[in-house]
Amino acid sequence: MATANIPKPGSVVDLSAARSVKPKLTSFDRTLASARTTMMFSEVLQLAYDSFKASKVRFLLTMLGMVIGSASIVLVVTLGLTGKEYALNLISSIGPNMIEMQYSGGSIAGPDNTTTDDSMTREDMLAVLEQVPGIQASSPMLEAHDNVSIGDGTTKNVMILGVSPQYKDVRNSAVVAGRFFDDQDASGHTHVTVLVEPLAITLFGSASNAVGQTLSIRGIPFTIIGVFHERINTFGQSEISEQTMLIPYTVARYFTGTETVKEIFFSMKETGAVTPAADHILRIIKSRHRASSVYKAFTMTPVLDLMAKIANMLTLVLTLAAGITLIVSGVGIMNSMLANVQARIKEIGIRKALGATSREIKLQFLTEAVFLSLSGGLVGTLIGLAIPFSIRFLTPFSIPVDWWSAVVALCTSMIVGIIFGTLPANRAARLDPVETLKYE
């Protein structure tokens, strides 16, 4: 008969094996632990809500900073997007898909010491149109300065630009009265002209009065068929001045006596094709002229990129400034929660005496801090979104709204609550239950 392996009195028992054995958790144990965690979390939420109801005024004043900070983040991003959109629309009004080719020099002296230039010609434009895909409009440009006279004998020196009918689309010009000359006018060498609005007002009093009038250039009568203006004021940074008149290129070249052109304009169908097309056009024109000649291609792409970067940087700086408000609000939350811990010392002692662990106490006060900050963040975010939406519905202005700004505001509010609620929560969790029960 086998005897039980019972240690003898006074012998040393090895308990290392017993310590290494971990008790197995049954499904019932896991279910019980899960239920306890759920009950603990719901209890913490209830306690946080009860604490809020007990000190509504203090908590509402503490939340006010979070409301202002969250609303500021949403509104700052909205203002940044609005400014960016406005600036880009202004630049787009000039012609975002436009490519402007210029001859910059490279003339050489001949045997008789006379200089010859190597300017572009209309044939260069036709060659580009054959080889570069995606061009939707193009126009050569001749420039001349001459005196024009009207019926009452008034004479004025103006700048005459010879362009094609597609110039209006390339430069995105707006016709305010009459019409722009068309392909039939250009092919028929018709003596028609389109005046810039300030010149029409100077000569005839208004844009509508100018249409149908006649003016003379070197004794040749031209009928005014339209009045135009640039969609935005370029402050003299374009070829259009306040004393400009446009005539068909086919007519203008007889006034200049040359086939060369000062500039050639192209407009691409897609904005993304502007930069590679400009390089392609530049290569084609250089290949058709002397190697020493210098040509340049100008586009609006660098300006558009620069404006977008400036707007984004301003939005980022203003958003960081608005985030400072949230940090200040977080300090207010921390002070409020520290005062709350001090006022509830006896409650903490009773909870610990009834079995609440330090972890549960810490979770309780941390939840209250997050609840406080997140509630303020939610209210502030709704206010920040309500303002631009109200403007969109009640006015004709289309204000852009970035939903990511709302997400950032809410996440920042929650993070602020966690960071600035940790210190009060840790202080509450470290309180000695014996000492807290004696506190009055």
C-alpha positions in Angstrom: 0.0 0.0 0.0 1.5 3.3 -1.1 2.0 5.9 1.5 1.2 9.6 1.0 4.1 11.8 0.3 3.8 13.8 3.5 6.8 15.9 4.6 8.3 15.0 7.9 8.2 17.4 10.8 11.2 19.8 10.7 11.9 19.2 7.0 12.2 22.0 4.5 9.5 22.2 1.9 10.3 23.5 -1.6 7.5 26.0 -2.5 9.0 27.3 -5.8 7.0 24.9 -7.8 3.9 25.9 -6.1 4.6 29.6 -6.7 5.1 29.0 -10.4 1.7 27.4 -10.8 -0.8 30.1 -12.0 -4.4 29.5 -11.3 -6.5 28.8 -14.3 -9.3 31.3 -15.1 -12.5 29.7 -16.1 -15.0 31.3 -18.4 -17.1 32.2 -15.4 -14.1 34.0 -13.8 -13.5 36.0 -17.0 -17.2 36.9 -17.3 -17.2 38.0 -13.7 -14.1 40.1 -14.2 -15.6 41.7 -17.4 -18.9 42.4 -15.6 -17.0 44.0 -12.7 -15.0 46.2 -15.1 -18.2 47.3 -16.9 -19.9 48.1 -13.6 -16.8 50.0 -12.4 -16.8 52.1 -15.6 -20.5 52.9 -15.5 -20.1 53.7 -11.8 -17.3 56.1 -12.6 -19.4 57.8 -15.3 -22.3 58.2 -12.9 -20.0 59.6 -10.2 -18.5 62.1 -12.7 -22.0 63.2 -13.8 -23.2 63.5 -10.1 -20.1 65.6 -9.4 -20.9 67.9 -12.3 -24.5 68.4 -11.1 -23.3 69.2 -7.6 -21.0 72.1 -8.8 -22.7 73.3 -12.0 -21.6 76.9 -11.9 -17.9 76.1 -11.2 -17.7 73.4 -13.9 -19.5 75.6 -16.4 -17.1 78.5 -15.8 -14.2 76.0 -16.1 -15.7 74.7 -19.4 -15.9 78.2 -20.8 -12.2 78.3 -21.7 -12.5 75.0 -23.5 -15.5 76.3 -25.4 -13.6 79.4 -26.5 -10.5 77.5 -27.4 -12.3 74.8 -29.5 -14.4 77.4 -31.3 -11.3 79.4 -32.0 -9.5 76.4 -33.7 -12.5 75.8 -36.0 -12.9 79.4 -36.8 -9.2 80.1 -37.4 -9.0 77.1 -39.8 -12.2 78.4 -41.5 -10.8 81.9 -41.9 -7.5 80.5 -43.2 -9.3 78.4 -45.8 -11.5 81.4 -46.8 -8.4 83.6 -47.2 -6.6 81.0 -49.2 -9.6 80.4 -51.5 -10.0 84.1 -52.0 -6.4 84.7 -52.9 -6.2 81.7 -55.2 -9.5 82.9 -57.0 -8.0 86.3 -57.5 -4.9 84.9 -59.1 -7.0 82.4 -61.1 -8.9 85.4 -62.5 -5.7 86.4 -64.3 -5.4 83.0 -65.9 -4.0 80.1 -64.0 -3.4 78.0 -67.1 -1.6 80.8 -69.0 1.9 80.6 -70.4 3.5 83.8 -71.5 6.5 83.6 -73.8 8.9 86.6 -74.1 12.0 87.4 -76.1 14.7 88.8 -73.6 17.5 89.7 -76.0 20.5 88.2 -77.7 20.7 90.5 -80.7 24.0 90.5 -82.6 25.9 93.1 -84.6 26.2 92.6 -88.4 29.2 93.4 -90.6 28.0 97.0 -90.9 27.7 97.3 -87.1 23.9 97.2 -87.3 22.2 95.0 -84.7 19.6 92.5 -85.5 17.3 91.0 -83.0 15.8 87.5 -83.0 12.3 88.1 -81.9 9.5 85.5 -82.0 7.1 85.3 -84.9 3.6 84.1 -85.5 5.2 81.0 -87.2 6.7 80.1 -83.8 3.2 80.1 -82.4 1.9 77.8 -85.2 4.9 75.4 -84.7 4.1 75.2 -81.0 0.4 74.5 -81.7 1.4 71.6 -83.9 3.8 70.0 -81.4 2.4 70.7 -78.0 -0.8 68.9 -77.0 -3.4 70.3 -74.6 -3.3 73.9 -75.7 -6.8 75.4 -75.8 -6.1 79.0 -76.9 -3.2 81.1 -78.1 -2.5 84.6 -79.2 0.5 86.6 -80.5 0.8 90.2 -79.3 2.2 93.2 -81.1 2.7 96.5 -79.2 2.7 100.0 -80.6 2.1 103.5 -79.3 0.3 106.1 -81.3 -2.2 109.0 -81.2 -5.9 108.4 -81.8 -8.5 111.0 -82.5 -12.2 111.0 -82.1 -15.0 113.0 -83.9 -14.8 116.1 -81.7 -11.1 116.5 -82.4 -9.8 115.1 -79.1 -6.4 113.4 -79.5 -4.9 111.0 -77.1 -1.8 108.9 -77.0 -2.7 105.2 -76.4 -1.0 101.8 -76.4 -2.2 99.6 -79.3 -2.0 95.9 -78.9 -2.5 93.6 -81.8 -3.9 90.3 -80.6 -5.9 87.3 -81.9 -9.6 86.7 -80.9 -8.5 84.0 -78.5 -6.7 86.6 -76.4 -9.8 87.3 -74.4 -9.9 83.6 -73.3 -6.2 83.4 -72.6 -6.2 86.6 -70.4 -9.6 85.8 -69.0 -10.8 89.3 -69.8 -14.4 90.4 -69.1 -16.3 92.2 -71.8 -18.5 94.8 -70.1 -20.2 96.3 -73.2 -20.5 95.1 -76.9 -18.4 92.2 -78.0 -14.8 91.1 -78.6 -13.6 90.8 -82.2 -13.9 87.2 -83.7 -12.1 85.1 -86.3 -14.2 86.6 -89.1 -13.0 90.1 -88.1 -9.3 88.8 -88.0 -9.4 87.0 -91.3 -11.2 89.9 -93.0 -8.7 92.5 -91.7 -11.7 94.4 -90.4 -10.9 97.8 -88.8 -12.5 97.2 -85.4 -11.2 97.8 -81.9 -11.9 97.0 -78.3 -11.1 99.6 -75.6 -10.2 99.0 -72.0 -12.9 100.4 -69.7 -10.9 103.4 -68.2 -10.0 104.6 -71.7 -13.6 104.3 -72.9 -14.8 106.3 -69.9 -12.2 109.0 -70.6 -13.1 109.4 -74.2 -16.8 108.8 -74.2 -18.0 109.1 -70.6 -19.1 105.5 -70.2 -18.5 102.0 -71.6 -22.0 101.8 -73.3 -21.5 105.1 -75.0 -18.2 104.0 -76.5 -19.7 101.1 -78.4 -20.4 102.0 -82.0 -18.2 105.1 -81.9 -15.3 105.6 -84.4 -11.8 106.7 -83.7 -8.9 107.2 -86.1 -5.3 105.8 -86.1 -3.1 107.6 -88.6 -6.2 108.7 -90.4 -7.6 105.1 -90.6 -11.1 104.8 -88.9 -11.7 102.0 -86.5 -15.1 101.1 -85.1 -15.3 100.4 -81.4 -17.2 97.2 -81.0 -16.6 96.5 -77.3 -15.2 97.5 -74.0 -13.4 95.2 -71.6 -11.5 95.1 -68.4 -9.3 92.7 -66.5 -11.2 90.6 -64.0 -8.9 91.8 -61.2 -6.8 94.9 -60.8 -3.2 93.9 -61.6 -1.9 97.4 -60.6 0.0 97.8 -63.9 1.7 94.4 -63.6 0.3 93.2 -66.9 0.5 94.4 -70.5 -2.9 96.1 -70.1 -2.8 99.7 -69.0 -5.5 102.3 -68.5 -4.8 103.6 -72.1 -5.0 100.4 -74.0 -6.9 99.5 -77.1 -6.9 96.1 -78.8 -7.1 95.5 -82.6 -6.8 92.3 -84.6 -3.2 91.1 -85.0 -3.7 90.8 -88.8 -4.4 94.5 -88.9 -1.8 95.6 -86.3 1.2 94.1 -88.2 0.6 96.7 -91.0 1.2 99.5 -88.5 4.4 98.0 -87.1 5.7 96.9 -90.5 7.2 93.7 -89.1 6.2 90.1 -88.7 7.8 89.8 -85.3 5.8 89.7 -82.1 6.6 91.0 -78.6 4.9 88.1 -76.7 3.0 84.9 -77.4 0.3 83.7 -75.0 -0.9 80.1 -74.6 -3.6 78.7 -72.4 -3.6 75.0 -71.4 -6.7 72.9 -70.8 -5.4 71.5 -67.5 -3.6 73.3 -64.8 -1.3 70.4 -64.1 0.0 70.5 -67.6 1.2 74.2 -67.4 4.7 73.6 -66.1 5.7 70.7 -68.5 4.1 72.5 -71.4 6.0 75.7 -70.7 9.3 73.8 -70.8 8.3 72.1 -74.0 7.3 75.4 -75.6 10.5 77.0 -74.6 12.5 74.2 -76.2 10.6 74.5 -79.4 11.1 78.2 -79.7 14.8 78.0 -78.9 15.3 75.4 -81.5 13.9 77.8 -84.1 16.2 80.7 -83.3 19.9 81.4 -82.7 21.5 79.7 -79.8 22.6 83.0 -78.3 19.0 84.3 -78.1 17.3 84.3 -74.8 13.6 83.5 -74.3 11.7 83.1 -71.1 8.4 81.4 -70.2 6.3 82.9 -67.4 3.4 81.0 -65.7 1.2 81.6 -62.7 2.1 78.3 -61.1 4.9 79.6 -58.9 2.6 82.4 -57.7 -0.2 79.9 -57.0 2.1 77.6 -55.0 3.5 80.5 -53.1 0.1 81.8 -52.1 -1.0 78.4 -51.0 2.1 78.0 -48.8 1.6 81.4 -47.2 -2.0 80.7 -46.5 -1.2 77.3 -45.0 1.5 78.8 -42.8 -0.7 81.6 -41.6 -3.5 79.0 -40.8 -1.0 76.9 -38.9 0.3 79.9 -36.8 -3.2 81.1 -36.0 -4.2 77.5 -35.0 -1.3 77.2 -32.7 -2.2 80.6 -31.2 -5.8 79.3 -30.6 -4.3 76.2 -29.1 -2.7 78.3 -26.4 -6.3 79.1 -25.2 -6.9 75.4 -24.7 -3.7 75.1 -22.7 -4.8 77.9 -20.5 -8.1 76.2 -20.1 -6.4 73.0 -19.2 -4.6 74.8 -16.3 -8.0 76.0 -15.2 -9.3 72.4 -15.3 -6.4 71.2 -13.2 -6.9 73.9 -10.6 -10.7 73.1 -10.5 -10.0 69.4 -10.1 -7.4 70.0 -7.4 -10.0 72.0 -5.5 -12.5 69.3 -6.1 -10.2 66.6 -4.6 -9.6 68.8 -1.6 -13.3 69.2 -1.1 -14.0 65.5 -1.4 -11.3 64.0 0.8 -13.8 62.3 3.1 -15.7 60.9 0.2 -12.5 59.4 -1.2 -11.8 57.8 2.2 -15.2 56.3 2.5 -14.9 54.8 -1.0 -11.5 53.3 -0.2 -12.8 51.9 3.1 -15.6 50.2 1.1 -13.1 48.5 -1.2 -12.4 51.0 -4.0 -8.8 50.6 -5.2 -6.4 53.5 -6.0 -6.8 52.7 -9.7 -10.6 53.2 -9.4 -10.2 56.5 -7.6 -7.7 57.7 -10.2 -10.0 56.7 -13.0 -12.9 58.5 -11.4 -11.2 61.9 -11.2 -9.5 61.5 -14.6 -12.9 60.7 -16.1 -14.3 63.8 -14.5 -11.5 65.9 -16.0 -11.9 64.4 -19.5 -15.7 64.8 -19.2 -15.3 68.5 -18.3 -12.8 69.2 -21.1 -14.5 67.1 -23.8 -17.9 68.7 -23.0 -16.5 72.2 -23.4 -14.7 71.1 -26.6 -17.9 69.7 -28.1 -19.9 72.8 -27.4 -17.1 75.0 -28.8 -16.8 72.9 -31.9 -20.5 73.1 -32.6 -20.4 76.9 -32.2 -17.3 77.1 -34.4 -19.1 75.1 -37.1 -22.4 76.9 -36.7 -21.0 80.3 -37.6 -19.7 79.5 -41.1 -22.7 77.3 -41.9 -25.0 80.2 -40.9 -23.1 82.5 -43.2 -23.4 80.0 -46.0 -27.2 79.6 -45.6 -28.1 83.3 -44.8 -25.7 85.1 -47.2 -24.5 84.5 -50.8 -21.0 83.9 -49.6 -19.6 80.4 -49.8 -17.5 79.8 -46.7 -15.3 76.7 -46.8 -15.6 74.3 -43.8 -12.9 71.8 -42.9 -14.3 68.9 -40.9 -10.8 68.0 -39.9 -10.7 71.2 -37.8 -13.6 69.8 -35.7 -11.8 66.5 -35.3 -8.6 68.3 -34.2 -10.5 70.5 -31.8 -12.2 67.5 -30.1 -9.1 65.4 -29.9 -7.1 68.4 -28.5 -9.8 68.9 -25.9 -9.6 65.3 -24.8 -5.8 65.3 -24.7 -5.9 68.5 -22.6 -8.3 66.9 -20.2 -6.1 63.8 -19.8 -2.9 65.8 -19.4 -4.2 68.3 -16.9 -6.4 65.8 -15.1 -3.7 63.4 -14.3 -2.1 65.4 -11.4 -5.4 65.8 -9.5 -6.3 62.1 -10.2 -2.9 60.9 -8.9 -3.2 63.1 -5.8 -6.7 61.6 -5.0 -5.4 58.0 -5.6 -2.5 58.5 -3.2 -4.6 59.7 -0.3 -4.4 57.5 2.9 -7.9 56.1 3.7 -7.3 56.3 7.5 -6.3 60.0 7.3 -9.1 60.9 4.9 -11.7 59.4 7.2 -10.5 61.7 10.0 -10.6 64.8 7.7 -13.3 67.3 8.5 
